[in-house]
Amino acid sequence: MARITGEMKWVIGEAKVFAVATASKDGELNVVPIAFGKVLGEEEILLVDNFMKKTMENLKTNPRIAVSVWKAGDSKGYQFKGDVRIETSGRNFEDGVKMVKAKEPKLSPKAAVIVTVKSIYSITPGPDAGKLLS
Ligand SMILES: Cc1cc2nc3c(=O)[nH]c(=O)nc-3n(C[C@H](O)[C@H](O)[C@H](O)COP(=O)(O)O)c2cc1C
């Protein structure tokens, strides 16, 4: 398990969009932008499924994910890799619904995608780009 630090939480909070990569069981790759996401505690990230199709199909058969986030102004960023569980009720799901409804009341979220973070890399340009942090 990897630990999401305070600085990483800040970058995630500032990020406009998460780049979310999944793969089918056969290794067919998929990457999409996701706007609705947040940190849950020190080891988990919540992403909200509003429109996911290939992403969700992939996660159901291959529950692994890579998520990159960055702060545009100073190019600071992180890549989180981990395992996923899907929740369609309960506290995390309601948390996601609340987040979406606050900005887009007409949307009806379908699921909460909970990422248990297993490894964290720097994507900040420079000598430490690609470095395993945790
Ligand atoms: C800027 C932007 C933000 C988006 N945010 C979300 C989001 O928060 N949740 C979501 O389910 N889809 C979101 N989408 C839609 C997905 O990127 C994508 O279209 C959807 O997952 C279907 O693609 P897929 O079949 O590859 O999963 C967003 C798209 C854009 C362009």
The ligand as an SDF file (V2000), in Angstrom:
LIG
                    3D

 31 33  0  0  0  0  0  0  0  0999 V2000
  -13.2290   17.2210  -19.3720 C   0  0  0  0  0  0  0  0  0  0  0  0
  -13.9650   15.8970  -19.2280 C   0  0  0  0  0  0  0  0  0  0  0  0
  -14.3190   15.4600  -17.9600 C   0  0  0  0  0  0  0  0  0  0  0  0
  -15.0160   14.2510  -17.7990 C   0  0  0  0  0  0  0  0  0  0  0  0
  -15.3500   13.8360  -16.5370 N   0  0  0  0  0  0  0  0  0  0  0  0
  -15.9860   12.6480  -16.3620 C   0  0  0  0  0  0  0  0  0  0  0  0
  -16.3110   12.1860  -15.0490 C   0  0  0  0  0  0  0  0  0  0  0  0
  -16.0390   12.8180  -14.0280 O   0  0  0  0  0  0  0  0  0  0  0  0
  -16.9510   10.9780  -14.9510 N   0  0  0  0  0  0  0  0  0  0  0  0
  -17.2510   10.2150  -16.0610 C   0  0  0  0  0  0  0  0  0  0  0  0
  -17.8050    9.1190  -15.8910 O   0  0  0  0  0  0  0  0  0  0  0  0
  -16.9450   10.6320  -17.2940 N   0  0  0  0  0  0  0  0  0  0  0  0
  -16.3140   11.8110  -17.4820 C   0  0  0  0  0  0  0  0  0  0  0  0
  -15.9990   12.2300  -18.7520 N   0  0  0  0  0  0  0  0  0  0  0  0
  -16.2940   11.3400  -19.8680 C   0  0  0  0  0  0  0  0  0  0  0  0
  -15.1640   10.3120  -20.0480 C   0  0  0  0  0  0  0  0  0  0  0  0
  -13.9490   10.9860  -20.3090 O   0  0  0  0  0  0  0  0  0  0  0  0
  -15.4510    9.3150  -21.2110 C   0  0  0  0  0  0  0  0  0  0  0  0
  -16.0490    9.9980  -22.2810 O   0  0  0  0  0  0  0  0  0  0  0  0
  -16.3410    8.1620  -20.7580 C   0  0  0  0  0  0  0  0  0  0  0  0
  -15.6940    7.4470  -19.7090 O   0  0  0  0  0  0  0  0  0  0  0  0
  -16.6100    7.1860  -21.9180 C   0  0  0  0  0  0  0  0  0  0  0  0
  -15.4030    6.6780  -22.4110 O   0  0  0  0  0  0  0  0  0  0  0  0
  -14.9920    5.1330  -22.2100 P   0  0  0  0  0  0  0  0  0  0  0  0
  -15.9740    4.3210  -23.0240 O   0  0  0  0  0  0  0  0  0  0  0  0
  -13.5950    5.0440  -22.7810 O   0  0  0  0  0  0  0  0  0  0  0  0
  -15.0450    4.8270  -20.7450 O   0  0  0  0  0  0  0  0  0  0  0  0
  -15.3310   13.4480  -18.9340 C   0  0  0  0  0  0  0  0  0  0  0  0
  -14.9490   13.8990  -20.2000 C   0  0  0  0  0  0  0  0  0  0  0  0
  -14.3000   15.1130  -20.3580 C   0  0  0  0  0  0  0  0  0  0  0  0
  -13.8940   15.5580  -21.7420 C   0  0  0  0  0  0  0  0  0  0  0  0
  1  2  1  0
  2  3  1  0
  2 30  2  0
  3  4  2  0
  4  5  1  0
  4 28  1  0
  5  6  2  0
  6  7  1  0
  6 13  1  0
  7  8  2  0
  7  9  1  0
  9 10  1  0
 10 11  2  0
 10 12  1  0
 12 13  2  0
 13 14  1  0
 14 15  1  0
 14 28  1  0
 15 16  1  0
 16 17  1  0
 16 18  1  0
 18 19  1  0
 18 20  1  0
 20 21  1  0
 20 22  1  0
 22 23  1  0
 23 24  1  0
 24 25  2  0
 24 26  1  0
 24 27  1  0
 28 29  2  0
 29 30  1  0
 30 31  1  0
M  END
$$$$
